């Protein structure tokens, strides 16, 4: 099991190199790991997996009810929904099937709902149902006044997006994939900041930078326009205000501003949809947050009285096309996996399967396949038992009963396990995504020093300047 963070890349010639360790790149690497005869590298420019679009999204597991019928995206989202649902149950990834309501606020939107129901049926989602205002308000009593009806979409769920990426990467590394972090591709697709990358096939899963890599190899199939989505995270006391994912009637720019519970016990309001030129523009703006509050006041007025825990912004890899841009160039032994927008989390396992099928049909000898040993990830969801709530676990190891982050009830044992895991965090933000430490209402004001001390004791400060083999995984005490 190898995770490197600095120094020259090994002089290995890989069968496949996957560029980009977001949710899609990690899923592809995991799928390739089914074939033990392949040497596979997963290359990431930043210091951790899931550092781009994958860490800042609305964390929804989509049924694909509103995808373009007949599109590749629609097909892969539907398949991915089923596959990720099963994988999450196997791997301990928190999922809550709360369902969604598309709320109509005017006559034009109300007239659109039957067409959306027909579209859902063409996408093989036959469980949608139209609701009148009386039933709608019975379902969501805190909804703002004036709603005319809704389309109920059972099966829409909220999911832990951070653990999903980490589970894929963990399984890939445990089955022989080399993960190279802090390794930015700069020259073509074979030159990196850590030296040459030798590979027979290259898969471009670089997200916001996928079109840049594509053009280096002479292709002009799509242009990524970063679409910023700002979101507001409300405190856990707001959770009782909403029972479903509350969606607006979608537009050409996306699903619009929604209100949704999270598996972590908070409530999300967002996202905005701002097309920008800057691929680093992940800061929130006063205008964006003001817009969200205005929208939120109509959807769920009581929400605006609750305390805000955090705000964040992510960039989606929007393109001029209304479908994924997955293209194989066999003459270059190169695959582009571009234009993977907000549905990429849901579709990730299906995208991975599709890409590997394309590799096989275009000349890559996969060799024998195997079932992967399952992983069991730490639970971060509020609807499931956390370590501090398990007396038998604390009796076996008191570290699970010693809280460090009181807002999120994170124990020393959880932080220790994250620091000694197969893919350890590259920084304090990575530790937060693995444990929720510093993610609560005080945002690390009280626990920040203690968390940093534990991180440094675990070698966190020096890890980014070292190269080596990842430590053996910690015991699976929380299974």
ZIQUITA-V927776 format. One record per residue. N is the residue number from 1. RES is the residue in one letter. OMEGA is omega in degrees with one decimal (999 if undefined). D_FIRST is the distance of its C-alpha to the first C-alpha in Angstrom with 2 decimals. Layout:
BEGIN
n=N res=RES omega=OMEGA d_first=D_FIRST
n=N res=RES omega=OMEGA d_first=D_FIRST
END
This chain:
BEGIN
n=1 res=X omega=-173.6 d_first=0.00
n=2 res=X omega=170.0 d_first=3.79
n=3 res=X omega=178.3 d_first=6.89
n=4 res=X omega=-176.0 d_first=10.08
n=5 res=X omega=-179.7 d_first=13.53
n=6 res=X omega=179.4 d_first=16.05
n=7 res=X omega=-178.0 d_first=17.22
n=8 res=X omega=175.1 d_first=17.51
n=9 res=X omega=178.3 d_first=15.09
n=10 res=X omega=-178.3 d_first=13.93
n=11 res=X omega=-179.1 d_first=16.79
n=12 res=X omega=168.0 d_first=15.00
n=13 res=X omega=-178.5 d_first=17.16
n=14 res=X omega=172.0 d_first=15.30
n=15 res=X omega=179.9 d_first=17.13
n=16 res=X omega=170.4 d_first=16.84
n=17 res=X omega=177.4 d_first=16.25
n=18 res=X omega=-178.5 d_first=16.78
n=19 res=X omega=179.7 d_first=18.63
n=20 res=X omega=-178.0 d_first=18.74
n=21 res=X omega=168.0 d_first=16.34
n=22 res=X omega=-175.6 d_first=19.20
n=23 res=X omega=-179.5 d_first=19.68
n=24 res=X omega=179.1 d_first=20.54
n=25 res=X omega=179.1 d_first=17.85
n=26 res=X omega=177.9 d_first=15.09
n=27 res=X omega=179.2 d_first=17.07
n=28 res=X omega=178.4 d_first=17.32
n=29 res=X omega=178.1 d_first=13.62
n=30 res=X omega=-179.4 d_first=13.27
n=31 res=X omega=177.8 d_first=16.29
n=32 res=X omega=-179.9 d_first=15.11
n=33 res=X omega=174.6 d_first=12.03
n=34 res=X omega=-175.8 d_first=14.91
n=35 res=X omega=-171.0 d_first=15.54
n=36 res=X omega=179.2 d_first=13.20
n=37 res=X omega=-178.3 d_first=15.32
n=38 res=X omega=168.1 d_first=14.50
n=39 res=X omega=-172.3 d_first=12.33
n=40 res=X omega=173.4 d_first=11.89
n=41 res=X omega=172.6 d_first=11.67
n=42 res=X omega=-169.9 d_first=12.49
n=43 res=X omega=-176.5 d_first=14.78
n=44 res=X omega=-177.8 d_first=16.56
n=45 res=X omega=-175.8 d_first=19.61
n=46 res=X omega=-170.5 d_first=19.47
n=47 res=X omega=-178.1 d_first=17.42
n=48 res=X omega=174.2 d_first=15.99
n=49 res=X omega=174.9 d_first=15.64
n=50 res=X omega=-174.8 d_first=19.02
n=51 res=X omega=-177.8 d_first=21.11
n=52 res=X omega=-179.3 d_first=23.83
n=53 res=X omega=-173.7 d_first=26.01
n=54 res=X omega=-176.5 d_first=23.49
n=55 res=X omega=-173.1 d_first=24.09
n=56 res=X omega=179.8 d_first=27.88
n=57 res=X omega=-177.6 d_first=29.40
n=58 res=X omega=170.6 d_first=31.74
n=59 res=X omega=179.5 d_first=29.07
n=60 res=X omega=173.3 d_first=31.10
n=61 res=X omega=-170.8 d_first=30.06
n=62 res=X omega=174.0 d_first=32.75
n=63 res=X omega=-175.3 d_first=34.63
n=64 res=X omega=-176.1 d_first=35.58
n=65 res=X omega=-174.9 d_first=39.25
n=66 res=X omega=176.4 d_first=40.34
n=67 res=X omega=176.9 d_first=38.34
n=68 res=X omega=-178.0 d_first=40.41
n=69 res=X omega=179.8 d_first=41.35
n=70 res=X omega=-179.1 d_first=40.13
n=71 res=X omega=175.1 d_first=37.59
n=72 res=X omega=178.7 d_first=34.02
n=73 res=X omega=-179.6 d_first=33.00
n=74 res=X omega=-179.6 d_first=35.18
n=75 res=X omega=-176.1 d_first=33.76
n=76 res=X omega=176.1 d_first=30.10
n=77 res=X omega=179.3 d_first=30.83
n=78 res=X omega=178.7 d_first=32.62
n=79 res=X omega=-179.4 d_first=29.91
n=80 res=X omega=178.0 d_first=27.19
n=81 res=X omega=-179.6 d_first=29.26
n=82 res=X omega=-176.3 d_first=29.23
n=83 res=X omega=-179.0 d_first=25.58
n=84 res=X omega=176.3 d_first=24.37
n=85 res=X omega=178.4 d_first=26.91
n=86 res=X omega=-178.7 d_first=25.56
n=87 res=X omega=180.0 d_first=21.90
n=88 res=X omega=178.9 d_first=22.90
n=89 res=X omega=179.9 d_first=24.77
n=90 res=X omega=-169.8 d_first=21.90
n=91 res=X omega=179.6 d_first=19.33
n=92 res=X omega=177.5 d_first=21.79
n=93 res=X omega=-175.4 d_first=22.37
n=94 res=X omega=175.3 d_first=25.93
n=95 res=X omega=174.2 d_first=28.51
n=96 res=X omega=-179.7 d_first=32.30
n=97 res=X omega=-174.5 d_first=34.57
n=98 res=X omega=-175.8 d_first=37.43
n=99 res=X omega=-178.6 d_first=39.00
n=100 res=X omega=173.6 d_first=40.59
n=101 res=X omega=171.7 d_first=44.16
n=102 res=X omega=-170.7 d_first=45.29
n=103 res=X omega=177.2 d_first=48.29
n=104 res=X omega=-177.5 d_first=51.35
n=105 res=X omega=176.1 d_first=53.42
n=106 res=X omega=-174.6 d_first=56.15
n=107 res=X omega=179.4 d_first=57.99
n=108 res=X omega=177.7 d_first=56.09
n=109 res=X omega=179.6 d_first=52.73
n=110 res=X omega=179.2 d_first=54.27
n=111 res=X omega=-179.5 d_first=55.44
n=112 res=X omega=-173.3 d_first=51.92
n=113 res=X omega=177.9 d_first=50.42
n=114 res=X omega=178.0 d_first=51.86
n=115 res=X omega=176.4 d_first=50.47
n=116 res=X omega=176.3 d_first=47.01
n=117 res=X omega=176.9 d_first=47.43
n=118 res=X omega=177.8 d_first=48.38
n=119 res=X omega=178.3 d_first=45.38
n=120 res=X omega=-179.7 d_first=43.12
n=121 res=X omega=176.7 d_first=44.79
n=122 res=X omega=176.1 d_first=44.18
n=123 res=X omega=176.0 d_first=40.48
n=124 res=X omega=173.0 d_first=40.72
n=125 res=X omega=-169.7 d_first=40.79
n=126 res=X omega=-173.7 d_first=44.11
n=127 res=X omega=-178.9 d_first=44.00
n=128 res=X omega=-177.2 d_first=45.22
n=129 res=X omega=177.4 d_first=48.55
n=130 res=X omega=178.2 d_first=51.13
n=131 res=X omega=171.7 d_first=52.19
n=132 res=X omega=-176.1 d_first=55.47
n=133 res=X omega=-178.2 d_first=55.83
n=134 res=X omega=-179.8 d_first=56.91
n=135 res=X omega=178.2 d_first=53.83
n=136 res=X omega=-178.2 d_first=51.59
n=137 res=X omega=172.5 d_first=52.94
n=138 res=X omega=178.3 d_first=52.74
n=139 res=X omega=-176.5 d_first=49.02
n=140 res=X omega=-173.9 d_first=48.52
n=141 res=X omega=-179.0 d_first=51.41
n=142 res=X omega=179.0 d_first=50.24
n=143 res=X omega=-179.9 d_first=50.18
n=144 res=X omega=-178.2 d_first=52.48
n=145 res=X omega=171.7 d_first=55.99
n=146 res=X omega=178.3 d_first=56.95
n=147 res=X omega=-174.5 d_first=54.23
n=148 res=X omega=-178.2 d_first=55.91
n=149 res=X omega=-177.9 d_first=53.35
n=150 res=X omega=169.7 d_first=49.77
n=151 res=X omega=177.8 d_first=47.58
n=152 res=X omega=179.0 d_first=45.41
n=153 res=X omega=177.3 d_first=41.97
n=154 res=X omega=176.4 d_first=40.43
n=155 res=X omega=174.5 d_first=36.69
n=156 res=X omega=-170.8 d_first=35.73
n=157 res=X omega=169.7 d_first=33.18
n=158 res=X omega=-171.5 d_first=31.44
n=159 res=X omega=173.3 d_first=27.67
n=160 res=X omega=-175.1 d_first=25.04
n=161 res=X omega=-176.4 d_first=23.62
n=162 res=X omega=-178.6 d_first=21.09
n=163 res=X omega=177.8 d_first=19.23
n=164 res=X omega=178.7 d_first=19.35
n=165 res=X omega=-176.8 d_first=17.36
n=166 res=X omega=177.9 d_first=14.79
n=167 res=X omega=178.0 d_first=14.58
n=168 res=X omega=-177.0 d_first=14.02
n=169 res=X omega=179.9 d_first=11.24
n=170 res=X omega=-179.1 d_first=9.51
n=171 res=X omega=179.1 d_first=10.13
n=172 res=X omega=-178.0 d_first=9.09
n=173 res=X omega=179.9 d_first=5.52
n=174 res=X omega=179.9 d_first=5.49
n=175 res=X omega=167.0 d_first=7.34
n=176 res=X omega=178.5 d_first=5.85
n=177 res=X omega=174.6 d_first=7.31
n=178 res=X omega=178.4 d_first=7.11
n=179 res=X omega=-179.2 d_first=8.84
n=180 res=X omega=-179.4 d_first=11.62
n=181 res=X omega=-177.0 d_first=14.01
n=182 res=X omega=-173.6 d_first=17.53
n=183 res=X omega=-177.0 d_first=17.84
n=184 res=X omega=176.3 d_first=21.17
n=185 res=X omega=-173.6 d_first=22.49
n=186 res=X omega=-176.7 d_first=25.99
n=187 res=X omega=-175.5 d_first=27.47
n=188 res=X omega=172.2 d_first=27.66
n=189 res=X omega=-177.3 d_first=24.18
n=190 res=X omega=178.2 d_first=22.89
n=191 res=X omega=-178.3 d_first=23.68
n=192 res=X omega=176.9 d_first=21.65
n=193 res=X omega=178.6 d_first=22.21
n=194 res=X omega=176.5 d_first=19.42
n=195 res=X omega=-175.5 d_first=20.90
n=196 res=X omega=176.1 d_first=21.09
n=197 res=X omega=-177.2 d_first=18.74
n=198 res=X omega=-179.8 d_first=19.22
n=199 res=X omega=177.7 d_first=19.00
n=200 res=X omega=176.1 d_first=21.33
n=201 res=X omega=177.3 d_first=21.41
n=202 res=X omega=175.9 d_first=21.10
n=203 res=X omega=-179.2 d_first=21.20
n=204 res=X omega=175.7 d_first=22.95
n=205 res=X omega=-169.9 d_first=22.03
n=206 res=X omega=171.9 d_first=23.16
n=207 res=X omega=-177.7 d_first=25.50
n=208 res=X omega=-177.3 d_first=28.35
n=209 res=X omega=-177.1 d_first=27.79
n=210 res=X omega=-179.4 d_first=27.44
n=211 res=X omega=177.6 d_first=31.05
n=212 res=X omega=177.9 d_first=30.68
n=213 res=X omega=-179.7 d_first=27.99
n=214 res=X omega=-178.1 d_first=30.10
n=215 res=X omega=177.4 d_first=33.15
n=216 res=X omega=178.8 d_first=31.49
n=217 res=X omega=172.0 d_first=31.33
n=218 res=X omega=-178.1 d_first=34.92
n=219 res=X omega=-179.5 d_first=34.77
n=220 res=X omega=-171.8 d_first=36.88
n=221 res=X omega=-176.7 d_first=36.16
n=222 res=X omega=175.6 d_first=35.84
n=223 res=X omega=177.6 d_first=35.99
n=224 res=X omega=171.5 d_first=33.95
n=225 res=X omega=-178.2 d_first=36.25
n=226 res=X omega=179.0 d_first=34.41
n=227 res=X omega=-175.8 d_first=35.91
n=228 res=X omega=174.0 d_first=35.73
n=229 res=X omega=177.1 d_first=35.70
n=230 res=X omega=-179.1 d_first=36.78
n=231 res=X omega=175.0 d_first=36.53
n=232 res=X omega=177.8 d_first=38.03
n=233 res=X omega=179.6 d_first=36.39
n=234 res=X omega=-175.5 d_first=39.06
n=235 res=X omega=-176.5 d_first=38.88
n=236 res=X omega=178.5 d_first=38.27
n=237 res=X omega=179.6 d_first=42.04
n=238 res=X omega=-171.2 d_first=42.39
n=239 res=X omega=-178.2 d_first=40.33
n=240 res=X omega=-176.9 d_first=43.46
n=241 res=X omega=-172.6 d_first=45.13
n=242 res=X omega=-177.1 d_first=43.18
n=243 res=X omega=-178.0 d_first=42.28
n=244 res=X omega=165.1 d_first=40.99
n=245 res=X omega=-178.5 d_first=39.34
n=246 res=X omega=-175.7 d_first=42.51
n=247 res=X omega=168.2 d_first=42.39
n=248 res=X omega=171.4 d_first=45.08
n=249 res=X omega=-170.5 d_first=46.38
n=250 res=X omega=176.4 d_first=43.97
n=251 res=X omega=-179.9 d_first=45.07
n=252 res=X omega=-179.0 d_first=43.96
n=253 res=X omega=179.6 d_first=41.79
n=254 res=X omega=-175.5 d_first=39.73
n=255 res=X omega=176.9 d_first=40.04
n=256 res=X omega=-176.6 d_first=41.76
n=257 res=X omega=-178.3 d_first=41.77
n=258 res=X omega=168.2 d_first=40.72
n=259 res=X omega=-175.8 d_first=40.67
n=260 res=X omega=168.9 d_first=37.82
n=261 res=X omega=174.2 d_first=36.48
n=262 res=X omega=177.5 d_first=32.81
n=263 res=X omega=179.9 d_first=30.56
n=264 res=X omega=176.4 d_first=30.53
n=265 res=X omega=179.2 d_first=34.29
n=266 res=X omega=172.9 d_first=35.56
n=267 res=X omega=178.1 d_first=37.60
n=268 res=X omega=169.8 d_first=36.81
n=269 res=X omega=-179.7 d_first=39.57
n=270 res=X omega=-3.4 d_first=38.80
n=271 res=X omega=165.7 d_first=37.70
n=272 res=X omega=176.6 d_first=39.99
n=273 res=X omega=-174.3 d_first=39.74
n=274 res=X omega=177.5 d_first=40.44
n=275 res=X omega=-173.4 d_first=39.91
n=276 res=X omega=173.6 d_first=39.15
n=277 res=X omega=-174.1 d_first=38.55
n=278 res=X omega=-179.3 d_first=36.15
n=279 res=X omega=175.9 d_first=32.45
n=280 res=X omega=-170.9 d_first=31.80
n=281 res=X omega=-178.0 d_first=34.61
n=282 res=X omega=176.4 d_first=32.81
n=283 res=X omega=175.1 d_first=35.53
n=284 res=X omega=179.0 d_first=37.96
n=285 res=X omega=178.5 d_first=41.63
n=286 res=X omega=-179.1 d_first=44.82
n=287 res=X omega=-179.3 d_first=46.12
n=288 res=X omega=-179.3 d_first=43.09
n=289 res=X omega=176.4 d_first=43.08
n=290 res=X omega=177.3 d_first=46.85
n=291 res=X omega=-179.7 d_first=46.56
n=292 res=X omega=-179.8 d_first=44.06
n=293 res=X omega=177.1 d_first=46.40
n=294 res=X omega=178.1 d_first=49.29
n=295 res=X omega=-178.7 d_first=47.52
n=296 res=X omega=-179.8 d_first=46.29
n=297 res=X omega=177.9 d_first=49.83
n=298 res=X omega=-174.7 d_first=51.05
n=299 res=X omega=-173.4 d_first=48.28
n=300 res=X omega=-172.1 d_first=48.00
n=301 res=X omega=-177.8 d_first=50.52
n=302 res=X omega=-178.2 d_first=49.59
n=303 res=X omega=-176.6 d_first=46.05
n=304 res=X omega=176.2 d_first=47.45
n=305 res=X omega=-177.5 d_first=48.83
n=306 res=X omega=-179.3 d_first=45.41
n=307 res=X omega=177.3 d_first=43.35
n=308 res=X omega=177.1 d_first=40.62
n=309 res=X omega=-176.4 d_first=37.25
n=310 res=X omega=167.1 d_first=35.67
n=311 res=X omega=176.6 d_first=36.05
n=312 res=X omega=179.4 d_first=33.41
n=313 res=X omega=175.3 d_first=33.30
n=314 res=X omega=178.7 d_first=30.92
n=315 res=X omega=176.4 d_first=31.41
n=316 res=X omega=-177.0 d_first=31.34
n=317 res=X omega=179.8 d_first=31.03
n=318 res=X omega=176.1 d_first=34.54
n=319 res=X omega=178.6 d_first=36.11
n=320 res=X omega=-179.2 d_first=39.61
n=321 res=X omega=-179.9 d_first=38.64
n=322 res=X omega=178.6 d_first=38.64
n=323 res=X omega=173.9 d_first=35.69
n=324 res=X omega=177.4 d_first=32.10
n=325 res=X omega=177.9 d_first=31.88
n=326 res=X omega=-173.6 d_first=29.38
n=327 res=X omega=177.1 d_first=30.45
n=328 res=X omega=176.6 d_first=29.27
n=329 res=X omega=-172.8 d_first=30.50
n=330 res=X omega=-179.6 d_first=29.89
n=331 res=X omega=177.6 d_first=31.84
n=332 res=X omega=-175.4 d_first=29.26
n=333 res=X omega=-169.3 d_first=26.19
n=334 res=X omega=178.2 d_first=25.75
n=335 res=X omega=173.3 d_first=25.59
n=336 res=X omega=174.3 d_first=26.82
n=337 res=X omega=-171.8 d_first=25.92
n=338 res=X omega=177.0 d_first=28.50
n=339 res=X omega=179.8 d_first=30.97
n=340 res=X omega=-171.2 d_first=28.70
n=341 res=X omega=-172.5 d_first=30.73
n=342 res=X omega=178.8 d_first=30.81
n=343 res=X omega=-175.2 d_first=30.18
n=344 res=X omega=177.4 d_first=26.70
n=345 res=X omega=-179.4 d_first=25.10
n=346 res=X omega=-172.9 d_first=27.09
n=347 res=X omega=-166.6 d_first=26.67
n=348 res=X omega=-178.5 d_first=22.96
n=349 res=X omega=178.1 d_first=21.90
n=350 res=X omega=175.4 d_first=25.06
n=351 res=X omega=-179.0 d_first=24.57
n=352 res=X omega=178.6 d_first=21.15
n=353 res=X omega=179.9 d_first=22.84
n=354 res=X omega=-178.7 d_first=25.74
n=355 res=X omega=-180.0 d_first=23.83
n=356 res=X omega=174.0 d_first=21.94
n=357 res=X omega=179.0 d_first=25.38
n=358 res=X omega=176.7 d_first=26.82
n=359 res=X omega=-177.8 d_first=24.32
n=360 res=X omega=-177.7 d_first=25.20
n=361 res=X omega=179.7 d_first=28.89
n=362 res=X omega=167.3 d_first=28.80
n=363 res=X omega=179.4 d_first=27.46
n=364 res=X omega=176.5 d_first=23.69
n=365 res=X omega=-176.7 d_first=23.07
n=366 res=X omega=-175.8 d_first=20.46
n=367 res=X omega=-177.7 d_first=20.64
n=368 res=X omega=179.0 d_first=20.25
n=369 res=X omega=-179.5 d_first=18.89
n=370 res=X omega=170.3 d_first=17.43
n=371 res=X omega=179.4 d_first=17.49
n=372 res=X omega=173.5 d_first=14.37
n=373 res=X omega=-178.5 d_first=13.91
n=374 res=X omega=170.8 d_first=15.59
n=375 res=X omega=174.4 d_first=14.42
n=376 res=X omega=-172.7 d_first=17.11
n=377 res=X omega=175.2 d_first=17.38
n=378 res=X omega=178.7 d_first=19.81
n=379 res=X omega=175.7 d_first=23.25
n=380 res=X omega=-175.5 d_first=24.92
n=381 res=X omega=-178.5 d_first=27.99
n=382 res=X omega=-177.5 d_first=31.40
n=383 res=X omega=-177.2 d_first=32.59
n=384 res=X omega=-175.7 d_first=30.14
n=385 res=X omega=173.7 d_first=29.93
n=386 res=X omega=-177.6 d_first=28.15
n=387 res=X omega=-177.3 d_first=27.13
n=388 res=X omega=-179.9 d_first=30.38
n=389 res=X omega=-173.6 d_first=32.35
n=390 res=X omega=-176.2 d_first=30.95
n=391 res=X omega=-178.0 d_first=32.98
n=392 res=X omega=178.2 d_first=31.15
n=393 res=X omega=-179.7 d_first=27.82
n=394 res=X omega=178.1 d_first=29.62
n=395 res=X omega=179.2 d_first=31.38
n=396 res=X omega=-178.1 d_first=28.14
n=397 res=X omega=-176.0 d_first=26.65
n=398 res=X omega=179.3 d_first=29.26
n=399 res=X omega=178.2 d_first=26.77
n=400 res=X omega=177.6 d_first=26.74
n=401 res=X omega=179.1 d_first=30.49
n=402 res=X omega=-175.8 d_first=30.56
n=403 res=X omega=174.9 d_first=30.81
n=404 res=X omega=176.9 d_first=29.86
n=405 res=X omega=-174.9 d_first=30.57
n=406 res=X omega=178.5 d_first=33.77
n=407 res=X omega=-175.9 d_first=34.30
n=408 res=X omega=177.0 d_first=31.16
n=409 res=X omega=-179.2 d_first=30.98
n=410 res=X omega=-174.8 d_first=27.51
n=411 res=X omega=174.9 d_first=26.85
n=412 res=X omega=-179.6 d_first=25.26
n=413 res=X omega=179.4 d_first=22.98
n=414 res=X omega=179.2 d_first=21.62
n=415 res=X omega=177.3 d_first=21.09
n=416 res=X omega=-178.5 d_first=19.40
n=417 res=X omega=179.7 d_first=16.96
n=418 res=X omega=-177.5 d_first=16.24
n=419 res=X omega=-179.8 d_first=15.68
n=420 res=X omega=-175.7 d_first=13.15
n=421 res=X omega=-178.3 d_first=11.30
n=422 res=X omega=177.1 d_first=7.82
n=423 res=X omega=-175.9 d_first=9.59
n=424 res=X omega=-177.3 d_first=12.39
n=425 res=X omega=177.9 d_first=15.71
n=426 res=X omega=-179.1 d_first=16.85
n=427 res=X omega=-177.9 d_first=20.37
n=428 res=X omega=177.0 d_first=22.94
n=429 res=X omega=176.7 d_first=23.28
n=430 res=X omega=176.7 d_first=19.67
n=431 res=X omega=177.9 d_first=20.28
n=432 res=X omega=180.0 d_first=23.43
n=433 res=X omega=-179.8 d_first=21.83
n=434 res=X omega=-172.9 d_first=19.47
n=435 res=X omega=-171.3 d_first=22.36
n=436 res=X omega=176.3 d_first=25.66
n=437 res=X omega=-178.5 d_first=26.53
n=438 res=X omega=-179.5 d_first=29.19
n=439 res=X omega=-174.8 d_first=29.70
n=440 res=X omega=-171.0 d_first=32.97
n=441 res=X omega=179.2 d_first=36.59
n=442 res=X omega=177.3 d_first=36.58
n=443 res=X omega=175.8 d_first=33.57
n=444 res=X omega=-178.7 d_first=32.41
n=445 res=X omega=-177.6 d_first=35.91
n=446 res=X omega=-173.5 d_first=35.88
n=447 res=X omega=-171.6 d_first=32.25
n=448 res=X omega=-178.4 d_first=30.93
n=449 res=X omega=-179.5 d_first=31.43
n=450 res=X omega=179.1 d_first=29.88
n=451 res=X omega=178.8 d_first=26.76
n=452 res=X omega=179.8 d_first=26.44
n=453 res=X omega=178.2 d_first=26.94
n=454 res=X omega=178.7 d_first=24.16
n=455 res=X omega=-179.3 d_first=21.83
n=456 res=X omega=176.8 d_first=22.89
n=457 res=X omega=179.1 d_first=22.64
n=458 res=X omega=177.9 d_first=19.00
n=459 res=X omega=-175.4 d_first=18.44
n=460 res=X omega=-176.7 d_first=18.87
n=461 res=X omega=-174.7 d_first=21.46
n=462 res=X omega=-172.6 d_first=19.58
n=463 res=X omega=-176.1 d_first=16.10
n=464 res=X omega=179.5 d_first=17.34
n=465 res=X omega=179.4 d_first=18.61
n=466 res=X omega=178.0 d_first=15.63
n=467 res=X omega=177.6 d_first=12.72
n=468 res=X omega=-178.2 d_first=9.68
n=469 res=X omega=-179.8 d_first=6.28
n=470 res=X omega=177.1 d_first=6.10
n=471 res=X omega=176.8 d_first=8.09
n=472 res=X omega=-178.5 d_first=8.06
n=473 res=X omega=179.0 d_first=9.89
n=474 res=X omega=-177.8 d_first=13.61
n=475 res=X omega=-176.9 d_first=16.10
n=476 res=X omega=-172.8 d_first=17.35
n=477 res=X omega=-174.0 d_first=20.80
n=478 res=X omega=-178.5 d_first=21.97
n=479 res=X omega=999 d_first=21.65
END
